[in-house]
Amino acid sequence: MTLDAFIGHFKELFNEPGDMRPETEFKNHPEWSSLVGLSVISMVDEQYDVTLKGRDILNAATIEDLFNTVKEKQD
């Protein structure tokens, strides 16, 4: 699992992903919604076999924060 691959999967969930980087505060993206949040949870489950909870997303400020959470749960 790499950060670049994670960002690629993450970008697929947005209609207009724009420029997303590790430091992107994804919840400030104009396309962000609770439905996208559920899609993130589903994507992480399908791609990485990790179960995220809503609080994991709430506690993450950036895409890299969320990536690190997923990585920790894989170990």
C-alpha positions in Angstrom: 0.0 0.0 0.0 1.4 3.3 -1.0 0.3 6.9 -0.4 0.1 7.6 -4.1 -2.1 4.6 -4.7 -4.3 5.6 -1.8 -4.7 9.1 -3.2 -5.6 7.6 -6.6 -8.4 5.5 -5.1 -9.5 8.5 -3.0 -9.6 10.8 -6.1 -11.9 8.3 -7.9 -14.6 9.1 -5.3 -14.9 12.7 -6.4 -16.6 14.0 -9.5 -14.0 16.7 -9.8 -11.0 15.7 -7.7 -8.9 18.7 -8.5 -5.3 18.6 -7.2 -5.2 16.2 -4.2 -2.0 15.8 -2.3 -1.1 14.1 1.0 -1.6 17.5 2.8 -5.1 18.1 1.2 -7.7 18.7 3.8 -10.3 16.6 2.1 -13.3 17.6 4.2 -12.8 21.2 2.8 -13.2 20.0 -0.8 -16.4 21.3 -2.4 -17.4 17.8 -3.4 -17.2 16.5 0.2 -20.4 15.1 1.7 -21.5 12.4 4.1 -22.2 10.2 1.0 -18.5 10.7 -0.1 -17.5 9.8 3.5 -19.5 6.5 3.2 -17.8 5.9 -0.1 -14.4 6.4 1.5 -15.3 3.8 4.1 -16.4 1.4 1.4 -13.4 2.0 -0.8 -11.0 1.3 2.1 -12.9 -1.9 3.0 -12.8 -3.1 -0.6 -9.2 -2.0 -1.5 -7.4 -2.5 1.8 -9.6 -4.9 3.8 -9.7 -2.4 6.6 -12.9 -1.3 8.4 -12.9 2.5 9.0 -15.4 4.1 11.4 -16.9 7.5 11.2 -14.6 8.8 14.0 -11.6 7.7 11.9 -12.7 10.1 9.2 -13.6 12.8 11.7 -10.1 12.5 13.4 -8.3 12.8 10.1 -7.6 16.3 8.8 -5.7 15.4 5.6 -5.6 12.5 3.1 -2.2 11.5 4.6 -3.8 11.3 8.1 -6.5 9.0 6.8 -3.8 6.9 4.9 -1.9 6.6 8.2 -5.0 5.4 10.0 -5.6 2.8 7.4 -2.0 1.6 7.5 -2.1 1.3 11.3 -5.2 -0.8 11.1 -3.6 -3.1 8.5 -0.8 -4.0 10.9 
